[in-house]
Amino acid sequence: MQVICFSIPEQLNNQIVIRHMNKRFGINGIWDVEVTNDTITSDRAVKLVDVELNNVSIKSWIFDTCKFVTTDGEQIQTDYFGHNGSITVNFNCPIYEWIICNCIKPKAAVDPSKFVINTTFDNLFNYTNDVRELDDIEKILEQHAHLFS
């Protein structure tokens, strides 16, 4: 197991590309995979255990939205890179805003438009709706608190 940590300059658009290359499939009689009785017993591969941005895991988002593309052009939804190819993760900054909008909000039970608290002259100094909306936001944050620990 290997942990790779790195920092990148903050840009509006960012991209991480994870490549698995140079696996040999019989060229010059060299195989980087062993099979016994139709079962893989040894393999040269990369298993994506987790990906974090600023200590927030985005692995489930990557698995749901990104595909591993083999050098033959096959697209596979997997976290096990047993072929030569790559997976590309595109994200934007600010990172926490991107995480909330892409990884949390789509799964939230509350309509994202409810994140905006509207106040008009008619309900000036009446905070009942505001408190209700803040309570809803607090519940969402509590549900996803494990992402920010």
WOURWO-V332695 format. One record per pair of residues at least 12 apart in sequence whose C-alpha atoms are under 10 Angstrom apart, sorted by the first residue. I is the first residue (numbers start at 1). J is the second residue. D is the distance in Angstrom with one decimal. If there is no record, write none. Layout:
BEGIN
<<I	J	D> <I	J	D>>
END
This chain:
BEGIN
<<1	46	9.4> <1	47	9.0> <1	48	9.9> <1	49	9.0> <2	49	9.7> <3	49	9.6> <3	50	9.3> <3	51	9.7> <4	51	9.5> <5	51	9.9> <5	52	9.4> <5	53	10.0> <7	53	9.8> <7	54	9.6> <10	92	8.8> <10	93	6.6> <10	94	7.8> <10	95	8.7> <11	91	9.7> <11	92	7.3> <11	93	6.2> <11	94	8.3> <11	95	9.8> <12	91	8.4> <12	92	5.2> <12	93	4.9> <12	94	7.4> <12	95	9.3> <13	90	7.4> <13	91	6.2> <13	92	4.7> <13	93	6.7> <13	94	9.6> <14	89	8.3> <14	90	5.7> <14	91	5.3> <14	92	5.7> <14	93	7.7> <14	95	9.9> <15	88	6.8> <15	89	5.5> <15	90	4.5> <15	91	6.3> <15	92	8.5> <16	87	8.3> <16	88	5.8> <16	89	5.1> <16	90	6.5> <16	91	8.4> <17	86	6.6> <17	87	5.7> <17	88	4.4> <17	89	6.3> <17	90	8.6> <18	46	9.7> <18	48	9.5> <18	68	9.1> <18	81	9.6> <18	85	8.5> <18	86	5.4> <18	87	5.4> <18	88	6.5> <18	89	8.3> <19	46	9.2> <19	68	9.1> <19	69	9.5> <19	70	9.6> <19	81	8.6> <19	83	9.9> <19	84	7.6> <19	85	5.8> <19	86	4.2> <19	87	6.6> <19	88	8.7> <20	44	9.5> <20	45	7.4> <20	46	7.0> <20	68	9.8> <20	70	9.1> <20	71	9.8> <20	81	6.7> <20	82	7.9> <20	83	7.1> <20	84	5.2> <20	85	5.5> <20	86	6.1> <20	87	8.9> <21	45	9.4> <21	70	9.6> <21	71	8.8> <21	81	9.7> <21	82	9.6> <21	83	7.8> <21	84	4.7> <21	85	6.3> <21	86	8.2> <22	44	9.8> <22	83	9.1> <22	84	6.6> <22	85	9.4> <23	43	9.5> <23	44	6.9> <23	45	8.1> <23	82	8.3> <23	83	7.0> <23	84	6.1> <23	85	9.7> <24	44	9.0> <24	83	9.3> <24	84	8.8> <25	83	9.3> <25	84	9.9> <31	43	9.3> <31	44	9.4> <32	44	5.6> <32	45	9.0> <32	82	9.8> <33	45	9.0> <33	82	9.2> <43	82	7.5> <44	81	8.9> <44	82	6.7> <44	83	8.8> <45	80	7.0> <45	81	5.4> <45	82	4.5> <45	83	7.3> <45	84	8.9> <46	79	8.2> <46	80	5.9> <46	81	5.0> <46	82	6.6> <46	83	9.2> <47	78	9.1> <47	79	5.9> <47	80	4.5> <47	81	6.2> <47	82	8.4> <48	63	9.6> <48	78	8.8> <48	79	5.1> <48	80	6.3> <48	81	7.8> <49	79	7.6> <49	80	9.0> <50	62	9.5> <50	79	9.2> <52	147	9.6> <53	91	9.7> <53	95	7.3> <53	96	8.6> <53	99	8.6> <54	95	7.7> <54	96	8.2> <54	148	9.0> <55	147	8.0> <55	148	7.2> <55	149	7.9> <56	95	9.7> <56	96	8.7> <56	99	8.3> <56	146	8.6> <56	147	5.2> <56	148	5.9> <56	149	7.9> <57	99	9.3> <57	103	9.6> <57	146	9.4> <57	147	6.4> <57	148	8.8> <58	99	7.9> <58	102	9.7> <58	103	7.2> <58	104	9.9> <58	147	8.8> <59	79	8.8> <59	103	9.8> <60	79	9.8> <60	103	8.5> <61	89	9.8> <61	99	9.4> <61	102	8.0> <61	103	6.0> <61	104	9.3> <62	77	9.3> <62	78	9.4> <62	79	8.8> <62	87	9.1> <62	88	9.0> <62	89	7.1> <62	90	9.5> <62	103	9.4> <63	77	6.6> <63	78	6.5> <63	79	6.7> <64	77	7.7> <64	78	9.1> <65	77	8.3> <65	89	9.0> <66	78	8.7> <66	79	9.8> <66	87	6.9> <66	88	6.9> <66	89	6.8> <66	90	9.1> <67	79	8.9> <67	86	8.5> <67	87	6.0> <67	88	7.7> <67	89	9.3> <68	80	8.8> <68	81	7.3> <68	82	10.0> <68	83	9.1> <68	84	9.5> <68	85	6.8> <68	86	5.5> <68	87	4.5> <68	88	7.7> <69	81	9.5> <69	83	9.0> <69	84	8.5> <69	85	5.4> <69	86	5.4> <69	87	6.2> <69	88	8.8> <70	82	9.4> <70	83	6.3> <70	84	5.6> <70	85	4.0> <70	86	6.5> <70	87	8.8> <71	83	8.0> <71	84	5.8> <71	85	4.9> <71	86	8.0> <72	84	8.5> <72	85	8.1> <73	85	8.4> <75	87	9.4> <96	148	9.6> <99	147	9.7> <100	141	9.9> <100	144	9.8> <104	140	8.8> <104	141	9.3> <104	143	9.8> <104	144	7.6> <104	147	9.4> <105	140	8.9> <107	140	9.9> <108	137	9.8> <108	139	10.0> <108	140	6.8> <108	141	9.7> <108	143	9.1> <108	144	9.5> <109	136	9.5> <109	139	9.9> <109	140	8.0> <110	133	9.6> <110	136	7.3> <110	137	8.2> <110	139	9.6> <110	140	7.9> <112	137	9.8> <114	133	6.9> <114	134	9.4> <114	136	8.7> <114	137	8.5> <115	133	7.4> <115	134	8.3> <115	136	8.7> <115	137	6.9> <116	130	9.6> <116	133	8.5> <116	134	9.6> <117	129	8.4> <117	130	6.3> <117	131	9.6> <117	133	7.1> <117	134	8.4> <118	130	7.9> <118	133	9.9>>
END
